[in-house]
Amino acid sequence: MSAVYKTDFVRFEELFWNVTREMGKMWKEVFEEHLPGSQSYLVFTLARKGPLKRSELAQILGLTAGAVTVASDKLIAHGYVTRLRDESDRRIVHLAITEDGREMLQHL
């Protein structure tokens, strides 16, 4: 690797991480303004991964089942998330993003 190429690469890497960090801060502010706390992570995860059980969401997000329940109840009340019962076993409940939830994410 030439010295010029190496210098350019190091500079690119620095700029990349600065932009990434600033974008992360910006998105965090947007999400916290519209969806405080774990609600933003929960709805974003459902949009990316599809319907999930509360226990699966808790594991993915690193939250307790109780925290997922509190956040999902608020999202359900706002119409951004819905509960889906498993047809083969009605005891199993999945959470899924609604069309309103998808539209809200698009406006962010």
WOQUIUR-V30913 format. One record per pair of residues at least 24 apart in sequence whose C-alpha atoms are under 6 Angstrom apart, sorted by the first residue. I is the first residue (numbers start at 0). GAP is how many residues later the second one is. D is the distance in Angstrom with one decimal. If there is no record, write none. Layout:
i=I gap=GAP d=D
i=I gap=GAP d=D
This chain:
i=38 gap=32 d=5.3
i=45 gap=50 d=6.0
i=45 gap=51 d=5.8
i=50 gap=43 d=5.7
i=50 gap=44 d=5.3
i=50 gap=45 d=4.4
i=51 gap=42 d=5.0
i=51 gap=43 d=5.4
i=52 gap=41 d=4.3
